[in-house]
Amino acid sequence: MDFSTLLAFAAAFFVFAASPGPDNMTIVARTISHGAASGIAYGAGTVAGILIFLTLAAFGLSVIAAEMSVVMTILRYAGAAYLVWMGVKLWTATPVVPELQPVAERRGLLKIFATGIALNLGNPKMPLFYVALLPNVVGASLTPGHLLVLMAVILVVEAVVIGGHVILAGRARKLLRTPAVVRRMNCAAGGVMVGAGVAVVAAR
């Protein structure tokens, strides 16, 4: 696996990761409504799901994962339902200026992390992405060394994508100075999260 091939994989994965979709919308919404830690927790969950599928593809198990339609559907619907619930809860929440908002508990961040994992494991496009891309990157075999290199590339790309979304959303969060503005932003972020949940369910 030469450098030019690895660079091509990085570019293809960047387009895949940075393209607008439920994950990126949720990262932005969670950052605006609950702070950077919440957005990063969800983003970390999505990355964990991506790495799980990469590992499955490395061992030739992605086809089996693709065939587990019932399990994947349950994961997708459960994650989507949680996104919708969080959106509705945010829509109806009492507006609190960020400086006065308590720090998120670790348990809450773990739930967000788990939601990111569930939604990515339930993404029907994920195994197809790797099945179509990996043979062109590493050929017929994927060694443990190749797997570690690809994981490193994915982590770097996702750090840039997730970090960029969190930074931009964090700047928007700093504009929330009054309860009235916070309420409007909560409604917007809640609507985005509900929309992301619906989009996940509608994905095929």
PyMOL commands that set and color helices and strands:
alter all, ss='L'
color gray80, all
select helices_A, chain A and resi 3-18+22-34+36-58+62-67+69-92+98-100+106-121+125-138+144-173+179-202
alter helices_A, ss='H'
color red, helices_A
deselect
rebuild
show_as cartoon
